[in-house]
Amino acid sequence: MEGWECGNDTHNWNFPASGCPEGSQLNIRFQAPSCWDGVHLDSVDHRSHMAYPTDGACPDTHPVAVPMLEFKMAFPVDGDMSDVRLASGEGYSWHYDFINAWDPRTL
């Protein structure tokens, strides 16, 4: 996960406290982990079967590289961010899910 960003303020779990510079936009950027343990399709915490690469390589515990999914969405918001909220609450409540529905032969 990369988090919320605007202007030069990046990697925020919540909306940037300093607000966004006039004329900029608020972005949310997520990068999904792209290293799989090669065994489990899911885990109890829905996380530990996947890992992020380090220096471009998958760790020994998660040796199978899979495509990295990245979502980046822009919101037309700048200036004072004190009243900005999501329907789910604070900025850190944002999440995404990915469900692969491709036909395996087509994929």
Number of C-alpha atoms within 10 A of each C-alpha: 16 16 20 24 22 23 16 8 16 16 17 18 17 15 25 21 11 12 19 21 16 11 10 15 18 22 18 24 18 17 14 19 20 19 24 22 18 13 9 10 10 11 10 7 7 9 10 13 19 24 20 19 17 9 7 7 14 20 17 9 13 20 17 17 19 12 9 12 11 13 12 12 12 14 11 9 18 16 14 14 15 11 5 12 12 10 8 10 10 13 19 14 12 15 9 7 6 7 5 8 7 8 7 7 5 5 7
